[in-house]
Amino acid sequence: MSVIGAFCVTVMKDVCLNERMPGKCATCAQVCPHSVYALNMETGEMKVQNYNACVGCRICAEFCPSNAIRINPAEPEFVTRYPWTFSTIEEIHHKAQTGEYLLRGFGTHGQTPNFDMITVVPSQIASAAPLDKYREECEMRVVIGENTCENPVVLQSPFVWAAMSFGALSKEAKMALAIAAAMTGIATNTGEGGLVPEEAWLARGFHGEMEFMARHGCDIAGLNCGTGVDMRFAADITRRYRATCGLPVMAQPNAGAPVLEDMKVLYKQTPEEMGEGLMGLLAAGPRIVGGCCGSTPAHIRRFREILDGKAGGARA
């Protein structure tokens, strides 16, 4: 919700029609629902009569025929309007008008999460509330699988790094998350893109997806879409999976790296080009191979042709 008095109103006099020709325009006063502007009926001059009344709706700026009005937040929008900041509203308008998402690099466009954004619902806490919160110890330690498996996962705090794979994150970022997990006693995760060799050592009590899946009865470990997961990268990931656990591996790489053209993501690797990397992928030891983003029936047909000529090959 907007906070009254949290916005600065600026009228650029060198652009304003009323400033150059008093009485010519009074659009801002007519459309403003909060009487921020006032027209002097004697002189025809327009002025801002009440800055504190502005709620940042920007209706005046939208209707101004000379684009002379600027409304800027006096405080951060994440304080005064969150979550409906103007960047969020503009993105919603863009999606509604075009049916497309805004594509960005370097992560999502939004506020960095913080503890003030976490809502704790007491009714969902399993244990009873402390009798005296000032004297009774609060235990943050969490054990996952205490009564269901031989080697439960023990966390000093109830937090787990999300599954962000190597490829979506750099090697340095993965190593930094592993160090943070070790220092705080929480768990980290490999994601779909495999394991950086140094990551397990840095995380010490490292808990990876492959080990978790094998422990909990999964029959096969699969990898598919991810940033840069082409045939060669899929072969590398397959080797890492096989080194981490004994599950059979299914590999479904993309048809090359994605290319952005006219706001559309395209995969341009042809069936023949993708097939050239199949033997290298098979050498890594997957039991099942296929294709993900950009692959077509023609790509899979090419795989089948190559596999038919290789005795004892994998299944496609």
N, C-alpha and C positions, 0 to 999 in steps of 0.2 A: 504494500500500500504506500502511496506517495505521502511524503511528509510536507506539510505546509511550511513555507519559508525556507525550504532546502534547495531552492533553485535561483540562479542569477539570470535576469532578463537583460538582454543587450539589443538595442536598436541602432543599427548602423545608419547614421544620419546622412552620409554621403550617398546612400542607396535608397533610403525611404522616400516614397512619393510625397507623403504629407510634409516632410521636412522641406522639400524643394517647392512644393505647391500646396500651402496650407489649405485644408478643407477638401483636397482632391481625393483623399483616401482615408477611410476609417475602418478598414476591414478588421484589424486586430481588436478594436473595441467592440465590434459587432459580434465576433465569433468567440471571444474569450468568455467562458462560463463563470469566471471568478472575479470579474471586474478589476483585472490588473491594469488595464489601460483606460484612459479617459480622454474625451474629445472636448476641447474648449470651444463652446458654441459661439463665442464672440470672435476669437482670433482664428478658429479653424485648426489650431495646432493640436497635435496628438502627443500625449505624454504617458509615462508609466507612473500611475498614481499609488500603486500598492505592490511593492516587490514581494512582500511577505505572503501575499495571497496566491502566488503562483505555485501550482502543484506539479508542473513539468509535463502537462499533457501535450504541449507543442502544437495545439490546434492553430494557434496564431501563426506560428512559423510555417505550417503547412499551407495556410490560406493566403499568406502575404504575397501579393502579386509581384513584388520586387525582390523577394527573398532577403529581406533586410533584418529579420529577427533571428536571434540566436538564444536558445535556452540551454544553459549549462548547469549541471548539478553543483551546488555549493559543497555537497558532501558526496562521497563515493556512492554510486548507484546501488552497490551491493548492500549498502546500509539503508538507503531510502526506498528502494523499489524491489529488492530481491524477492523472488526469483525472476520477476518480470522486468528485467532491464531492457533498455531500448535495443541493444544488440540482439537480445533474445527475441523481442517482438519483430524486429526487422527480418530475422532468420525465419520466423514463422510465416511472415508475409511472403518471403521468397519461396518457401516450400509450397504455400497455398497457390501461388500464381504460376509456378513453373513445374511443380511436381518433382523437383530435384533437391538433393541435399547440397549444402555448401561444402566443398572439398577444401581441406586445409592440410598443411603439413605440420610437423612438429607437435602432434597431439591435439587434443580437443581444445576448443576455444571457450574457456569458462574459468570460473574462480577455482583456485587451488583449494581442495577440500581441507577443512580444519575441524578441530574438536567441537567448535560451536555449532557445526552443522549436524552433529550426531544427536539423535533423539533416543533416549533410553525409556523404554516402556516397562515399568516395574512389574506389570502383570505377566510378563514373559520370562521373568527371572525364575529359574527352577528352585533355588534354595530360598528359605524363608529370609525375610528382611532382618538385619541385625537389630537386637534389642536396644542397643545404645551405639549409634554410629560414631560417637566420639571415643568410645573405649574398646569396642569390639573390633578385632582385626578384620580387614577386608581382603579376602584372598582373590588374587587375579589369575592364579595358576589354573590352567584348563587341561584336562586329559581327554583326548579324542580316542574312542575305541577301548576304554578301560575294561569293559565287560564283554567285548566282542572279538578281540584279537590278542595274540600273544605279545605283540610289540606295539603298544598304543603310542600315539603321538602326544608328547607333553609340551605345552606352550606356557611360558611364564606370563604371557599376557594374551588375551583372546583376540589376536590379530594375525592375519595371514596375508602375505603379499599376493596380489592377484596373479593369474596365469599370464604373464607377459613373456613371450618367447624371444630367444636370441634370433635376431633378424628384425623383429618389430622394435627391439631395444638393442643398443650397441653392446659390445662385450664389456666395455667399461661400466655401463649402467647396470648390467646383470651382476657384475662383480660387486658394485657398490651396494646393491640390494642384498646380496648374500652377506656382506660384512654387517650391514644394518640388522639383518635377521639374527646373526650370531651375537651381536652386542646387546640386543633387546630380548633375546630368548623367544622370538616368534618364529613362524615357519615361512619359508619361501617356496617358490613353485617354478617349474621349468616352462610351463606353457606348452604350446603345440610344437615349438620350433627346436626342441632338443636342449642339450645341456652343454654349457661352456665348461671345459675340464676344470678350470680353476674355481668354478662356482661351488662345487660340492665341498672342496677343501675349505674355502673361505666361510661357508655357512655352517661348517661343523655338523650340527644336528640337522643337516639338510634333509628336506622331505620333498622328493620329486614325484611328478605325476606317474612315471613308469612304475616306481616301487609301490606307490599307493594302489595303482590299479591291479598289479599282480597280487598284492596282499589281500585285496578285497574281491578276488574271484573273477577278474576280467579275463577273457579268453584271447584277446588280441589287442595290440597297441597300434593305433592308426595315426597317421599324419597327413594333413592336406594343406589347405590354403594358409598363407601367411606372406608377409612382405618379403619378396625375393625368393620364395620357395619354388625354384625351378628344378629341373632334373638333377643338376649337379648338387644343389643345396639339399634336395631331398635325399640324395645318396649319403651325404654327410650326416644328416639327421638320423637316417636309418642306422648307420654305424653307431651313433651315440645311443640310440634306443637299445640296440642289441648289447651294447657294453653295459647298460644300466640294469636290464632285466632280461629274463628268459622268454618273454612273451613273443609270439610270432608278430611280425610287423607288416602292416599294410601301408603302402606309400602311394599318395595321390597328389603329385605336384601340379603346379599351374603350367599353362602353356606360355612360358616365358614371363618376363617382368611386365607389370601393367604399364600402359602408356595412356596419358590423359589427352584426349583430342575432342575439342568442341564440348567440353564438360562431360565427356563419356569415357569410361575406363575400358580400354581395349587390350586384348592379349593377341599379339600378332605372330606368335610362333606357329609355324605350319606343322601338319602331322609329320612330314619328313624331318623337319628340324627337331621336333620333340623326340621323334623315334631315334635320332642319332645318339641321344643321351641315355637310351633305355638300357643298353648293355652295361654302362657304368653304374646305373641304379641297381640293376640285378646283381652286380658284383658285390654290392653292399649287403645283400642277403635278405631282401623282403620276400615274404611268402605270397603277397598279393600286390599287384600294381594296377594303377588306374590313372585317372586325370581329374583335376579340379577346375578352377576358374580358367575359362578360355578354351578348355578342351571340348571337342565335339565327337560325334560318332566316327568321323574320319580319323581322328587322333587314336581312338581306341582300336579301330580297325587296323591301323598301322602297327600298333603294339601287338595285335594278334598275329599279324603277318610275320613280325620279327620273332615272336615267341614260338610260332609253329616251326620255325627253322632252327630252334635251339632245343635240343633234347633235354628233357628233365627240367624245363624252365618253370617259372612261376605261372600263376593263373592271372588272366586279365579279365 
